[in-house]
Amino acid sequence: MDIKKVLLLGGSGFIGTYIVNRLSQRGIEVTVPTRRRERTKALIMQPGVNMVEADIHCEQTLPDLVRGHDAVINLVGILHSRDVKFPYSDDFARAHVELPKKIITACKATGVRRLVHMSALKADPKGPSEYLASKGDGEAVVLAARDALDITVFRPSVIFGLGDSFLSMFANVLRKAPIFPLGFGHARFQPVWAADVADAFVDALGCEASFGQAYDLVGPKVYTLRELVDYTAELCGSKARVIALSEGWAYLQAGLMWLAPNPLMSPDNLRSMQVDSVAEGGTGQAPAGWSPTALEAIAPTYIALNTPKGKLDSFRYRAGR
């Protein structure tokens, strides 16, 4: 399957930046809709990248965006909502369930068959959090269309890499604060590098063997949250004391953080941690040839930015390379 032009929804976000880089490097044209074009200058500068101002949630606009492309990649997702409603709020429904429905309708209307969709590891309509439940319903919507469209779904664990809001968030707090209160330190993750995720998405575009499949994307090693925080502290030279919080205090902390304009944590995030973000059997249903990079090979290059490679990677990221 020859893919020459891709519509990338959610392309201005963290993982989207990596995928735009990969598509551009491979000579594939990519269109990235955005609400504010002026905020995406690093992407605009790359060859073959077209940033367009558009509302992707508009049912009249979406078919016009899809038309003329060989494939659509959907990365749109949210981690927080100001509303709380079970199984999930309107915000989660809009991003994770309603948008995939609109994308499928637009693909069918325009004859664009190829759709690659980002779900989440352990997404489940009956999951304990609004995030996992809405991601699970959205995934089900997409997979239900695999008779009509050429569908591939990816379910990554937590994603790390330069520009992330995971290890970088830990490092920012650890560098500044004398103590680091930590709830749910026992929660387990299988972190996967953003560049590996980007390669999986781009490699799948023209791979007919991936049609109708759902794949888990995980790193080679499982860590507890406490282990990840301790490792980050070691990398950034922090002497902050990590204090384990009980479940009650953890939810109180998350609730207070949730009130911030750009929350780093919410109670729903903690509910997601009730389910370990770990693949069954260590690898789960991985794509063919999946060989993930170790966290220890990458994290020092951007957490310990005083290293020569760390500084170079930082400059490259800011330049969109």
C-alpha positions as CSV (number, residue, x, y, z in Angstrom):
1,M,0.0,0.0,0.0
2,D,1.6,3.3,-1.2
3,I,1.1,6.1,1.3
4,K,2.1,9.5,0.1
5,K,-0.1,11.9,2.1
6,V,-1.4,11.6,5.7
7,L,-3.8,13.6,7.8
8,L,-2.5,13.7,11.3
9,L,-5.1,14.6,14.0
10,G,-3.5,15.6,17.3
11,G,-0.2,16.2,15.4
12,S,0.9,19.2,17.4
13,G,1.1,17.3,20.7
14,F,4.0,15.5,22.2
15,I,3.8,12.2,20.3
16,G,2.5,14.0,17.2
17,T,5.7,15.9,17.0
18,Y,7.7,12.7,16.7
19,I,5.4,11.3,14.1
20,V,5.5,14.5,12.0
21,N,9.3,14.2,12.1
22,R,9.2,10.6,10.9
23,L,6.7,11.3,8.1
24,S,8.7,14.3,6.9
25,Q,12.0,12.3,7.0
26,R,10.4,9.6,4.8
27,G,9.1,12.1,2.3
28,I,5.5,11.6,3.2
29,E,3.3,14.8,3.0
30,V,1.5,15.4,6.3
31,T,-1.4,17.8,7.1
32,V,-1.8,18.8,10.7
33,P,-4.9,20.6,11.7
34,T,-4.5,23.0,14.6
35,R,-6.5,25.6,16.5
36,R,-3.5,28.0,16.5
37,R,-1.1,27.8,13.7
38,E,1.3,30.3,15.1
39,R,2.1,28.0,18.0
40,T,3.5,25.2,15.7
41,K,6.4,27.0,14.1
42,A,8.8,24.1,14.7
43,L,6.5,21.8,12.7
44,I,5.8,24.3,9.9
45,M,9.5,24.5,9.1
46,Q,9.8,20.8,8.2
47,P,9.6,19.7,4.6
48,G,6.2,18.4,3.4
49,V,4.3,19.6,6.5
50,N,1.2,21.6,6.1
51,M,-0.4,23.2,9.2
52,V,-4.0,24.3,8.7
53,E,-6.3,26.1,11.2
54,A,-9.4,24.0,11.7
55,D,-11.8,22.6,14.2
56,I,-11.5,18.8,13.8
57,H,-14.6,18.2,15.9
58,C,-16.8,20.0,13.3
59,E,-18.7,17.4,11.3
60,Q,-18.8,19.7,8.3
61,T,-15.0,20.5,8.4
62,L,-13.7,17.0,9.0
63,P,-14.6,15.4,5.6
64,D,-12.9,18.3,3.9
65,L,-9.8,17.7,5.9
66,V,-9.8,13.9,5.2
67,R,-10.4,14.2,1.5
68,G,-7.4,13.9,-0.7
69,H,-5.3,12.0,1.8
70,D,-4.2,8.3,1.6
71,A,-4.4,7.7,5.4
72,V,-5.6,9.3,8.7
73,I,-3.8,9.0,12.0
74,N,-5.7,9.9,15.1
75,L,-3.7,10.8,18.2
76,V,-6.3,13.0,19.9
77,G,-6.5,12.4,23.6
78,I,-7.0,14.2,26.9
79,L,-5.8,13.3,30.5
80,H,-8.0,15.7,32.5
81,S,-11.5,17.1,32.6
82,R,-12.9,19.8,34.9
83,D,-16.1,17.8,35.0
84,V,-16.6,14.5,36.8
85,K,-19.1,12.1,35.5
86,F,-19.2,8.3,35.4
87,P,-18.4,6.4,33.3
88,Y,-16.8,9.6,31.9
89,S,-17.5,13.2,31.4
90,D,-18.5,15.0,28.2
91,D,-14.9,16.1,27.7
92,F,-13.6,12.6,27.6
93,A,-16.6,11.5,25.5
94,R,-15.9,14.2,23.0
95,A,-12.2,13.5,22.5
96,H,-12.1,9.7,22.9
97,V,-15.5,8.5,21.6
98,E,-17.4,11.0,19.6
99,L,-14.3,12.2,17.5
100,P,-13.4,8.6,16.4
101,K,-17.1,8.2,15.3
102,K,-16.8,11.4,13.2
103,I,-13.5,10.3,11.7
104,I,-14.9,7.0,10.6
105,T,-17.9,8.7,9.1
106,A,-15.6,11.2,7.2
107,C,-13.4,8.3,6.0
108,K,-16.3,6.4,4.6
109,A,-17.8,9.6,3.0
110,T,-14.5,10.4,1.2
111,G,-13.3,6.9,0.3
112,V,-10.2,7.1,2.5
113,R,-9.8,3.6,3.9
114,R,-6.6,3.7,6.0
115,L,-7.0,4.7,9.6
116,V,-4.5,4.3,12.4
117,H,-5.8,5.1,15.9
118,M,-4.1,5.6,19.2
119,S,-5.8,3.9,22.2
120,A,-4.1,3.2,25.5
121,L,-2.8,0.1,27.2
122,K,-5.5,-1.4,29.5
123,A,-8.2,0.8,27.8
124,D,-11.5,-0.8,28.9
125,P,-15.1,0.4,28.7
126,K,-15.4,-0.9,32.3
127,G,-12.1,0.6,33.5
128,P,-11.9,2.3,36.8
129,S,-11.1,5.8,35.4
130,E,-12.9,8.1,33.0
131,Y,-9.7,8.0,30.9
132,L,-9.5,4.2,30.5
133,A,-13.2,3.8,30.1
134,S,-13.6,6.4,27.4
135,K,-10.4,5.2,25.6
136,G,-11.9,1.7,25.7
137,D,-15.2,2.8,24.2
138,G,-13.3,4.8,21.5
139,E,-11.2,1.8,20.7
140,A,-14.3,-0.4,20.3
141,V,-15.9,2.2,18.0
142,V,-12.8,2.1,15.7
143,L,-12.4,-1.7,15.7
144,A,-16.1,-2.1,14.8
145,A,-15.3,-0.3,11.6
146,R,-12.6,-2.7,10.4
147,D,-14.9,-4.4,7.9
148,A,-15.4,-1.1,6.1
149,L,-12.0,0.5,6.7
150,D,-8.3,-0.6,7.0
151,I,-7.9,-0.1,10.7
152,T,-4.9,-0.5,13.0
153,V,-5.1,0.4,16.7
154,F,-2.1,0.9,19.0
155,R,-2.2,0.8,22.8
156,P,0.9,2.3,24.3
157,S,1.8,2.3,27.9
158,V,3.1,5.6,29.4
159,I,5.3,7.3,26.8
160,F,8.6,8.9,27.7
161,G,11.0,11.1,25.7
162,L,12.2,14.6,25.2
163,G,9.2,16.9,25.7
164,D,7.2,14.4,27.7
165,S,5.0,15.3,30.8
166,F,6.1,12.2,32.6
167,L,9.8,11.9,33.6
168,S,10.3,15.6,32.8
169,M,7.5,16.5,35.3
170,F,9.2,14.4,38.0
171,A,12.6,16.1,37.3
172,N,11.1,19.6,37.4
173,V,9.7,19.0,40.8
174,L,12.6,17.1,42.2
175,R,15.1,19.8,41.2
176,K,13.1,22.5,43.0
177,A,11.5,20.9,46.1
178,P,13.2,19.5,49.2
179,I,10.4,16.8,49.5
180,F,8.4,14.8,46.9
181,P,5.1,13.5,48.2
182,L,4.3,10.4,46.2
183,G,1.0,8.5,46.1
184,F,0.5,5.1,44.4
185,G,4.2,4.4,44.3
186,H,3.4,0.7,43.9
187,A,1.7,1.3,40.6
188,R,3.5,-0.4,37.7
189,F,4.3,0.9,34.2
190,Q,6.1,-0.4,31.2
191,P,7.3,2.9,29.7
192,V,7.8,3.1,25.9
193,W,10.0,5.6,24.0
194,A,8.2,8.2,21.9
195,A,10.4,7.5,18.9
196,D,9.6,3.8,19.0
197,V,5.9,4.6,19.1
198,A,6.3,7.0,16.2
199,D,8.1,4.4,14.1
200,A,5.4,1.8,14.9
201,F,2.7,4.2,13.6
202,V,4.5,5.2,10.5
203,D,5.7,1.6,9.7
204,A,2.1,0.4,10.0
205,L,0.7,2.8,7.4
206,G,1.5,0.7,4.4
207,C,1.6,-2.6,6.1
208,E,-1.4,-4.7,5.0
209,A,-0.7,-7.3,7.7
210,S,-1.6,-4.8,10.3
211,F,-5.1,-4.2,9.0
212,G,-7.8,-5.1,11.5
213,Q,-5.2,-5.5,14.3
214,A,-4.7,-3.9,17.7
215,Y,-1.2,-3.8,19.1
216,D,0.3,-3.1,22.5
217,L,3.3,-0.8,22.6
218,V,5.4,-1.3,25.7
219,G,9.1,-1.0,26.7
220,P,11.3,-3.9,27.6
221,K,11.1,-3.4,31.4
222,V,8.5,-2.9,34.1
223,Y,9.0,-0.3,36.8
224,T,7.0,0.8,39.9
225,L,6.2,4.5,40.0
226,R,8.5,4.8,43.0
227,E,11.4,3.3,41.0
228,L,10.8,5.8,38.2
229,V,10.8,8.7,40.6
230,D,14.0,7.5,42.3
231,Y,15.7,7.0,39.0
232,T,14.8,10.5,37.8
233,A,16.1,11.9,41.0
234,E,19.4,10.1,40.4
235,L,19.6,11.5,36.9
236,C,18.9,15.1,37.8
237,G,21.1,15.0,40.9
238,S,18.2,15.7,43.3
239,K,18.5,15.2,47.0
240,A,14.7,15.6,47.5
241,R,13.2,13.2,50.0
242,V,10.5,11.1,48.5
243,I,7.6,10.6,51.0
244,A,5.1,7.8,50.4
245,L,1.5,9.0,50.8
246,S,-1.4,6.8,51.8
247,E,-4.3,6.4,49.4
248,G,-6.4,9.0,51.1
249,W,-3.6,11.6,51.2
250,A,-2.7,10.8,47.6
251,Y,-6.3,11.6,46.4
252,L,-6.3,14.8,48.4
253,Q,-3.0,15.9,46.8
254,A,-4.3,15.0,43.3
255,G,-7.5,16.9,44.0
256,L,-5.6,20.0,44.9
257,M,-3.3,19.7,41.9
258,W,-6.4,19.2,39.7
259,L,-7.5,22.7,40.7
260,A,-4.5,24.3,39.0
261,P,-4.9,25.9,35.5
262,N,-2.6,23.2,34.0
263,P,-2.9,20.3,36.4
264,L,0.0,17.9,36.7
265,M,-2.3,15.3,38.3
266,S,-6.0,14.6,38.9
267,P,-7.9,12.0,40.9
268,D,-8.8,10.3,37.6
269,N,-5.1,9.8,37.0
270,L,-4.9,7.9,40.3
271,R,-7.9,5.8,39.3
272,S,-6.1,4.8,36.1
273,M,-3.2,3.7,38.3
274,Q,-5.4,1.1,39.9
275,V,-4.7,-1.0,36.8
276,D,-1.0,-1.7,36.1
277,S,0.0,-0.3,32.7
278,V,1.8,-3.5,31.9
279,A,1.4,-5.9,28.9
280,E,0.3,-9.4,29.4
281,G,3.2,-11.8,29.3
282,G,5.7,-8.9,29.1
283,T,5.1,-8.0,25.5
284,G,1.3,-8.4,24.9
285,Q,0.2,-8.3,21.3
286,A,3.2,-6.5,19.8
287,P,3.6,-5.6,16.2
288,A,6.0,-7.6,14.0
289,G,9.6,-6.8,14.6
290,W,8.9,-4.8,17.7
291,S,12.2,-4.1,19.5
292,P,11.7,-1.3,22.0
293,T,14.5,0.9,23.4
294,A,15.4,0.7,27.0
295,L,14.5,3.7,29.2
296,E,18.0,3.8,30.6
297,A,19.4,4.4,27.1
298,I,17.2,7.5,26.5
299,A,16.2,9.2,29.8
300,P,19.8,10.4,30.7
301,T,19.9,12.3,27.3
302,Y,17.1,14.7,28.3
303,I,16.7,14.5,32.0
304,A,20.4,15.1,32.6
305,L,20.7,18.0,30.2
306,N,24.1,18.9,31.4
307,T,25.5,16.1,29.3
308,P,26.7,17.0,25.7
309,K,24.2,14.6,24.1
310,G,21.4,15.9,26.3
311,K,22.1,19.5,25.2
312,L,22.2,18.4,21.6
313,D,18.9,16.5,21.8
314,S,17.3,19.5,23.5
315,F,18.4,21.8,20.6
316,R,17.2,19.2,18.0
317,Y,13.8,18.9,19.7
318,R,13.3,22.7,19.8
319,A,14.2,22.9,16.1
320,G,11.7,20.2,15.3
321,R,14.4,17.7,14.2
